């Protein structure tokens, strides 16, 4: 199994995680919600979403 390592700001990660839990969403869904909404567009969030999607796709392929 391939391993994906993300280097992210700890405070931002905690805030995103808390917001996702508050909104009953996954971390990826919360990032997408922020990217789609009135939140400030962030290259960081776009990169994080791309990494989360790649990890999810890899996990799906490995489970086949």
C-alpha positions as CSV (number, residue, x, y, z in Angstrom):
1,X,0.0,0.0,0.0
2,X,1.3,3.4,-0.9
3,X,1.6,5.9,1.8
4,X,0.6,9.6,1.4
5,X,2.3,12.1,3.7
6,X,0.8,15.6,3.9
7,X,2.6,18.5,5.5
8,X,-0.1,20.8,6.8
9,X,-0.5,23.6,9.3
10,X,-1.6,22.0,12.5
11,X,-3.8,24.9,13.5
12,X,-5.6,25.0,10.1
13,X,-6.0,21.2,10.2
14,X,-7.6,21.4,13.7
15,X,-10.0,24.2,12.6
16,X,-11.0,22.3,9.4
17,X,-11.5,19.1,11.4
18,X,-13.6,20.9,14.0
19,X,-15.7,22.6,11.4
20,X,-16.2,19.3,9.6
21,X,-17.4,17.6,12.8
22,X,-19.7,20.6,13.6
23,X,-21.2,20.4,10.1
24,X,-21.4,16.5,10.2
25,X,-19.1,16.3,7.2
26,X,-15.9,14.5,6.3
27,X,-12.8,16.6,6.1
28,X,-12.9,16.4,2.3
29,X,-16.5,17.6,2.2
30,X,-15.7,20.5,4.5
31,X,-12.8,21.6,2.3
32,X,-15.1,21.4,-0.8
33,X,-17.8,23.3,1.0
34,X,-15.3,26.1,1.7
35,X,-14.0,26.1,-1.8
36,X,-17.5,26.2,-3.3
37,X,-18.8,28.9,-0.9
38,X,-18.1,32.4,0.0
39,X,-15.0,31.4,1.9
40,X,-11.7,32.8,0.6
41,X,-10.3,30.7,-2.2
42,X,-7.2,28.9,-1.0
43,X,-4.6,27.1,-3.0
44,X,-3.8,25.2,0.2
45,X,-7.3,23.9,0.5
46,X,-7.4,23.0,-3.2
47,X,-4.2,21.0,-2.7
48,X,-5.5,19.3,0.4
49,X,-8.7,18.3,-1.4
50,X,-6.6,16.9,-4.3
51,X,-4.5,14.9,-1.8
52,X,-7.6,13.6,0.0
53,X,-9.2,12.5,-3.3
54,X,-6.0,10.7,-4.4
55,X,-5.8,8.9,-1.1
56,X,-9.4,7.8,-1.3
57,X,-8.9,6.6,-4.9
58,X,-5.8,4.7,-3.9
59,X,-7.7,3.1,-1.0
60,X,-10.5,2.1,-3.3
61,X,-8.1,0.5,-5.8
62,X,-6.3,-1.4,-3.1
63,X,-9.6,-2.8,-1.8
64,X,-10.6,-4.3,-5.2
